């Protein structure tokens, strides 16, 4: 397994070992022991999956406030997405900065997003299946989001959105800007 560190400490791109032959391929999508060796010690308690039918669907930017904050290990098992993590920890040296990575069924990459980050993705193809491992259970009471196009964050969603309105849920369409959000994350140093 190859681990790619990003410009934000703790946000990691993981490229699992894929063993292929004439029949297809095999890969471990998660091994507690191997992930602990690379510093991911979170205990994942819930797996989620989403399906997006159309190219241009944008989900995010989502997070859960403390004490129900979630770290996520995400992957795209069908289709292709641009996946984004935004540091929303007040006082962090990388506050409001973001990292993006292309995840696809073909490249089999995973993206690790620690607690204290907003997360979202944009589908680059039709028929996208997206999987999440999370280290805390879903809590409607703590579920939050910020607007995907918040100018203070300025995520570059790529050329797909140049002049085109993404397909959004009502919740995402009406999400607050980060400065209007009740986000309760405070920076406590990097691991």
RARAPE-V15815 format. One record per backbone hydrogen bond with DSSP energy under -1.0 kcal/mol. NH is the residue of the N-H (numbers start at 1). CO is the residue of the C=O. E is the energy in kcal/mol with one decimal. If there is no record, write none. Layout:
NH:CO:E + NH:CO:E
This chain:
2:15:-2.5 + 4:13:-3.4 + 6:11:-1.2 + 11:8:-2.0 + 12:112:-1.4 + 13:4:-2.6 + 14:110:-2.9 + 15:2:-3.3 + 19:26:-3.0 + 21:24:-2.3 + 24:21:-1.2 + 26:19:-2.0 + 35:31:-2.8 + 36:32:-2.3 + 37:33:-1.6 + 39:36:-1.5 + 40:35:-2.7 + 41:39:-1.1 + 45:134:-2.6 + 46:134:-1.5 + 48:132:-2.8 + 50:130:-2.8 + 52:128:-2.4 + 56:123:-2.5 + 57:54:-1.1 + 58:167:-2.7 + 59:121:-2.8 + 62:119:-3.5 + 63:144:-2.0 + 65:142:-2.5 + 68:65:-1.6 + 72:113:-2.8 + 73:133:-2.2 + 74:111:-2.6 + 75:131:-2.1 + 77:129:-1.6 + 78:129:-1.3 + 81:103:-2.7 + 82:122:-2.3 + 83:101:-2.9 + 84:120:-3.1 + 85:99:-2.4 + 86:118:-2.7 + 87:97:-2.7 + 88:116:-2.1 + 90:185:-2.2 + 92:89:-2.1 + 95:92:-1.7 + 96:87:-3.0 + 97:94:-2.3 + 99:85:-2.2 + 101:83:-2.0 + 103:81:-2.0 + 105:79:-2.0 + 108:104:-1.8 + 110:14:-2.7 + 111:74:-2.1 + 112:12:-3.1 + 113:72:-3.2 + 118:86:-2.5 + 119:62:-2.5 + 120:84:-2.0 + 121:59:-2.3 + 122:82:-2.3 + 123:57:-2.6 + 124:80:-3.0 + 127:53:-1.5 + 128:52:-2.8 + 129:78:-1.8 + 130:50:-2.7 + 131:75:-3.1 + 132:48:-2.7 + 133:73:-1.9 + 134:46:-2.6 + 135:71:-1.4 + 144:63:-3.1 + 146:61:-2.4 + 147:176:-2.7 + 150:147:-1.5 + 153:150:-1.5 + 154:150:-3.0 + 161:158:-1.2 + 162:159:-1.2 + 164:161:-1.5 + 167:56:-2.6 + 173:169:-2.4 + 174:170:-1.8 + 180:177:-1.1 + 181:178:-1.0 + 187:90:-2.8
